[in-house]
Amino acid sequence: MTEKADARAASSTSRSRAEIAAETIAQLAREAGAGARLGSREDLRALCGVSVGTLHEALRLLQSTGEIFVRTGPGGGVFAGESSALSDLVRSIHGQVFGAPLYPQTARVLGALRPLIFADAVASLDEASAALLEERVSALEAVRGGDVREFVSASLEVFATIVSIPPPGILRTVAASILRAQMDTLRGLSGGIDPDLRREADEHAAAVSRMTRAVIDGDLDAALLHADGPGFMRLFEVIADRAGADSAEARR
């Protein structure tokens, strides 16, 4: 095996162990409930049977999706993620593991469900929900020039908030499982929004803003039009293409 192949195999093994540890800790967090202390870093390292470096990577992955948070100092440790629209939906789908990239599949399903989701949101919208949606859009704008994982997570948070406006029901459960699949793919994203993604990120943020405004205004047709437009989905298509290329490269 060449030196390059050795390095690639070692990297793949490291990622696999970190992902397995991350799923073990994520399951623990789901069972414990939002805000519960899961233990110290050393407790979790021993539970997962991994090295300090692998545990650090697993915690980094879980923090990026909001499934856990780490607190230092007296009384510190690793805690289950606090409650938010997105994290609550993710925790409601127990133990399911999704492969990546799944953007093409999730895009098709969400496209089919979107009219129902938006119609229910418009019908149930109140002042508090409208204010929360505006906050989510502002949060998306705030990370527009930063980390790609944070940007995609903020976008999913907007959609999760729309899903969460109506009372609980089967539609929310189905949407939660799809968002869980999307959340799993966040673990594979890293780095800043580079120049090749800048246009797609800007167009996506603008489409999300217009879509959200239409939901708040009760204009269902306009909301669907903005969500179905190329500016909305192109970012995810580019990310999926990159993930596919990286996966093909790793198999060589």
N, C-alpha and C positions, 0 to 999 in steps of 0.2 A: 504494500500500500504506500502511495506517495505521501510526502509530508503534508501536502495540501489536503489529501483525502483523510489523513489521520486527524488533522485539525477540524475538518468538517464533521467527521464521525464523533469526535469528542464534544463538539458544540451541540450536535443533535442529541447526544445522550444527556448532556447537561440540561438542555431545554426540556427533554422528556421527564427527567426526574423532578424538575421544578414545577412542571405542569401537573404531575401526579400529586406532589405535595400541596400545590395550590388547590386542587380539587378536594383533597382530604380536609384542608383547613376551611375551605368554602362550605363543605357539608357541615362541619362543626359549627360554623357561624350561622348557617340556616337553622340548625337545631336549637342553638342557644338563644337566638332572637336578637333584634337590633340593640346595640349598645352593650351586650353582655361581654364580660372579660373571658377570653379563651385560654389565657395562660401567658407565661413569659415566652420570650423567643426560645429559650432553652427547652422549656416544656414542649413547645411545638416542634422544635428540631428533633427531640427524642421521640415524640409521637410519630413523626413522619420518617424517622430513620435516615436523615439526610445530613449533609455537611452544612456548616454555617453559611457558606457561599450559596449553596442551593436553596437553603431556607430564605436567605435574603432576596434571591430572585423570585421565589414563590410569593413572598410578602409584597414585593414590588408589583407583581402582576395583579394581586388581589386589591391592593390599594388603588391601582389605576382604574379598576372597575367599581370602586366604592364598596366592595364586599367586606373589607376589614379596614381598621385604622390602627395606628401604633401610637402609644402615648409613652413618653419617657418620664423618668423621675419616680418619686414615691407613689405607689399605687398604680404604676404604669404597667405596660404589657401590650398584648395584642387583643383588640376588641372587635366584635362583630360590627359591621358598618351601621351607621345611624340610619334612621328611616328617611327615605325620600321616595318620590314617585317611582323612580327607576329601580332603586335598590329593593323596595318592597315588592315590586312586580317580579324581579329576578329571584328573590328568596321564596316566592310563592310557587316556583316550579322546582320541585325537589329532585336532586340527584341526577338530572338529565345531563348528558355530555354530548356536545355538538361538535362536528368537524368543521373545519374552515378551509377554504373560503365558502361562505354560504350566501353571499350577497345576491347572486342571481335568483336563488330559491326564495329568500326572504322578500326580495323586491316583488316577485310575482304574487306571493301570498298577501303581502301588505297592500299591494295595488288592488287586489280583489276585495279586501276587507275595508279599505280606506273610506269608501262612501258610507258604510254602516257606522264606522268609528266616528267619523266627522259629524254625521247626522245626529248621533246620540250626544256628542259633545256640545253641538250647537243647541240642542233641545234642553240640555241640563246646565248650560253655562250660567254662572252667577258672577257677581262683582269680585268675590274672592278668587274664583277660578281665573277670571280674566286678568286680574292683577298678577297672579302666579305665572300665567303664561307670558306676560310681558317681562317678568323677572327672568324667566328661562331664556327668552330671546336675548335679553341684555347680557346674560351670562355667556351665551354663544358668541355674541359680538366681542366680548372681553377676551376670549381666547382665540380669536380669529388669526392672530399673527404668531401664535405660539406652537405648542405641541400638537401633533396630529391626533394623538390618542385623546387628549383633552377636548379637542374640537369635535371629534366624532361622538364622544361621550356626551358633550353638551347638546349636540343635535338630537341624540337619542332621548335625552332628558326632556326636551321639548315635546317629542312625540309621546313619551310615557305620561307626561302631564295631561295631554289631550285624551289619552286612553283612560286616565284615572278620573276624569270629570264626571261621567255618569256613575250611577250606583253599580256595585259589583255584579257581574253576570258572566255568562259563557263567553261573550265577546272579549271581555277583559282578560279572561283566562287564556284564550287563544292568542291574543296579542302579547300577553306576558311571555308565553313560550317562544314566540318569534323574537321578542326583544332579548330574551336570554341567549338565543343563538347569536344575535348581533353582539351582545356583551362579550361572549366568549371570543369573538374575533378581535376584540379590542386588545386582548393580551398579546397578539402578534404585531401590533402597531408600535412604532417607535420613531423618535426623531421629530424635528420641526416640520412645519408646512413649507416644503421647499418650493423653488420657483415653478417647477412643473405642476405643482398642486395649487398654486396660488389662485389662478383663475377659477378653477373648480370650487375651491373653498369660498371665494368671494361670491360666486354665483349661487352656491348652496345657501350661504348665510342670507343672501337677499331673498331667495325663494322661500326659505323658512320664515323670514320676517313677514313677507307678503301673505303666506299661507296662514300664519297665526293671526294676523290682523283680520283676515277674512273670517276666520272662525269666531273671533271676538265680535265682529260686526254682524255675525249671523248669516253671512253670505256663503252658503254651502257650495254653490257652483264655482265661485271664485277660489275657494279654499282647495277644492279638488283640482282645479285647473293649474294652480301654482304647484301643487304636490306632484302632479303628473308630468310637469314640464321637464325638459332635459337638464335645466340648471339645477334641479333638485337632486336627481339621481346620479348625475355624471360623476360626482366625487366618489361615490361608493363603487361605481364601475371601475374607475381608475385604480382605487385601492385594491379591489378584487383582482384586477389584472396583474398588479404588482405582486400580490400574495401568490398567485398562480405561478408567476415567473420565478419567484424565490423558491417555491416548493419544487419546481422542475429542476432548478439549479442544484438544490440540496440532494436530489436523487441521482445526480450524475456522478 
